[in-house]
């Protein structure tokens, strides 16, 4: 019996495609077990799986195969012509410009927690990939996979390899821009404030190969029906506070007063509304610090002292004490396991 709410589920298209990749298929059973998935949930195309399953599988494969950029590599390598409604709409859009806006419009049909934003300047367009909650900010492999999947699909749809001029990544990865650039085929900028694909405006008029305008009308009409049945997910205050805390941690642990001001609230209102959502500012900060610590401890380029600073601690000693309190282990012990 599936205990997950529809908002916490996604269709299995992408995970099935990952597990069918030639260099992954022999590790399929172990990856499914790592994600605690029922194999039956992957048998039929389009069946629902827990939202975090893809990230768990990507993290397992990256570690198991010794491929630190597995998310990006798998995303680019994936056959984009799966049987999801969004894929059909993308491949039947008339131009790249229309395809991008269709992706933005219809992504929530299959992924209610997903957010796509399109930011235009005089010279370029950034397609920003985001989601409700803080999870995507820390799921490095899922971020890089999502960017690679969309970029790969747009390359196939247009028949043009050199589309994006830059990929921006806002996750916990602080090193590896050169290696990721080799995967994506364009410049990569780390420590950005958003995850995005940047396209020059000159490519927006590119035609989508073999697009069927008549079929597109039927697909988008059906997509609108599905959108009306599944309203877009709404971000909770807990999520907004978590994002603010995560973004500000490297500059020093954000205070409640600073956070309340940034969100346009009084401290009293912030405290009350978080309590109504079953949490507190202190709990959110501790949760953010733990998640950041676990992400940064897997980076062999960072010392424990640097990790402590990035997680908002004044020194390594206080970081070690807090980490032991949260996990029962020392950061040094977990670091050795993660890097190994």
Residue pairs with C-beta under 8 A, 6 or more apart in sequence:
2 9
2 48
4 48
4 50
4 51
6 48
6 112
6 230
7 112
7 113
7 233
8 50
8 51
8 113
9 48
9 49
9 50
9 51
10 48
10 49
10 50
10 51
10 53
10 54
10 110
10 111
11 46
11 47
11 48
11 49
11 84
11 110
12 41
12 42
12 45
12 46
12 47
12 48
12 49
13 45
13 46
13 82
13 83
13 84
13 87
13 110
14 54
14 78
14 82
14 149
15 42
15 49
15 53
15 54
15 57
16 42
16 45
16 82
17 78
17 79
17 82
18 24
18 54
18 57
18 58
18 61
18 74
18 78
19 25
19 28
19 31
19 32
19 42
19 57
21 74
21 77
21 78
23 65
24 31
24 61
24 65
24 74
27 61
27 64
27 65
29 39
30 60
30 64
31 57
31 60
31 61
31 64
32 39
32 42
32 57
34 56
34 57
34 60
35 50
35 53
35 56
35 57
35 60
36 56
37 49
37 50
37 53
41 47
41 48
41 49
42 49
45 82
45 83
46 83
46 84
51 113
52 135
54 142
54 145
55 135
55 139
55 141
55 142
58 70
58 71
58 74
58 141
58 142
58 145
59 139
59 141
61 67
61 70
61 74
62 68
62 69
62 70
62 71
62 141
67 73
68 176
68 179
69 144
69 176
69 179
69 180
69 183
70 141
71 140
71 141
71 142
71 143
71 144
71 145
71 148
72 144
72 145
72 147
72 148
72 180
72 183
72 184
73 148
73 183
74 145
74 148
75 144
75 145
75 146
75 147
75 148
75 149
75 150
75 151
75 152
76 148
76 149
76 151
76 152
76 183
76 184
77 152
78 148
78 149
78 152
80 87
80 90
80 91
80 149
80 152
80 153
80 156
80 157
81 87
81 91
81 156
84 110
85 106
85 109
85 110
85 219
85 222
85 223
85 226
86 103
86 106
86 107
86 109
86 110
87 153
88 215
88 219
89 102
89 103
89 106
89 216
89 219
89 220
89 223
90 99
90 102
90 103
90 153
90 154
90 157
90 208
91 157
91 208
91 210
91 211
92 208
92 211
92 212
92 213
92 215
92 216
92 219
93 99
93 102
93 157
93 208
93 211
93 216
94 207
94 208
94 211
94 213
94 216
95 204
95 205
95 206
95 207
95 208
96 154
96 157
96 158
96 163
96 199
96 203
96 204
96 205
96 206
96 208
97 204
97 205
98 208
99 154
99 157
99 208
100 118
100 125
100 127
100 154
100 199
100 204
101 118
102 220
103 116
103 127
103 150
104 116
104 117
104 118
104 127
105 223
105 227
106 220
106 223
106 227
107 114
107 115
107 116
108 114
108 227
108 230
108 232
108 233
109 223
109 226
109 227
109 230
111 131
112 230
112 232
112 233
113 131
113 132
113 133
113 233
114 129
114 130
114 131
115 128
115 129
115 130
115 131
115 132
116 127
116 128
116 129
116 130
117 127
117 128
117 130
117 194
118 125
118 126
118 127
118 128
119 125
119 126
119 128
119 196
120 126
120 201
122 201
123 200
123 201
124 165
124 198
124 199
124 200
124 201
125 198
125 199
125 201
125 204
126 168
126 194
126 196
126 197
126 198
126 199
127 150
127 196
127 197
127 198
127 199
128 194
128 195
128 196
129 136
129 143
129 146
129 147
129 150
129 195
129 196
129 197
130 136
130 194
130 195
132 233
132 234
132 235
132 239
133 235
133 239
133 242
134 239
134 242
134 243
134 246
134 288
134 291
136 142
136 143
136 171
136 195
137 170
137 171
137 172
137 243
137 246
138 171
138 172
138 246
138 291
138 292
138 295
139 171
140 171
140 172
140 173
140 295
143 169
143 170
143 171
143 195
144 169
144 171
144 173
144 180
146 195
147 167
147 169
147 184
147 195
147 196
147 197
148 183
148 184
150 197
151 163
151 164
151 167
151 184
151 197
154 163
155 161
155 163
157 208
157 209
158 203
158 206
158 207
158 208
158 209
159 209
160 203
160 206
161 185
162 185
162 186
163 199
163 203
163 206
164 184
164 185
164 186
164 197
164 198
164 199
165 186
165 187
165 198
165 199
165 200
166 186
166 187
166 188
166 189
166 197
166 198
167 180
167 181
167 184
167 186
167 187
167 188
167 189
167 196
167 197
167 198
168 188
168 189
168 192
168 194
168 195
168 196
168 198
169 180
169 188
169 189
169 190
169 191
169 192
169 195
170 191
170 192
170 193
170 194
170 195
171 195
171 295
172 292
172 295
172 296
172 299
173 190
173 299
174 190
174 191
174 296
174 299
174 301
174 302
175 190
175 299
175 301
176 190
177 188
177 189
177 190
178 188
180 188
181 187
181 188
193 247
236 277
237 263
237 270
237 273
237 274
237 277
238 274
238 277
238 279
238 284
240 263
241 259
241 263
241 270
241 274
241 281
241 284
242 284
242 287
242 288
244 254
244 259
244 262
244 263
245 254
245 259
245 284
245 285
245 288
246 288
246 291
246 292
248 254
248 258
249 288
249 289
249 292
249 310
249 311
249 312
250 309
250 310
250 312
252 312
253 285
253 289
253 312
253 313
254 285
254 312
256 267
256 270
256 271
256 281
257 267
259 270
259 281
260 266
260 267
260 269
260 270
263 270
265 273
270 281
271 280
271 281
274 280
274 281
274 284
285 312
286 322
286 326
289 311
289 312
289 313
289 322
290 323
290 326
290 327
292 310
292 311
292 312
293 307
293 311
293 319
293 323
293 331
294 334
294 338
296 302
296 306
296 307
296 310
296 311
297 307
297 331
297 334
297 335
297 338
298 335
298 338
298 339
299 307
300 339
302 310
304 316
304 319
304 320
304 331
304 332
304 335
305 315
305 316
307 319
307 331
308 315
308 316
308 318
308 319
308 320
311 319
313 319
313 322
319 331
320 330
320 331
320 332
323 329
323 330
323 331
323 334
324 330
327 334
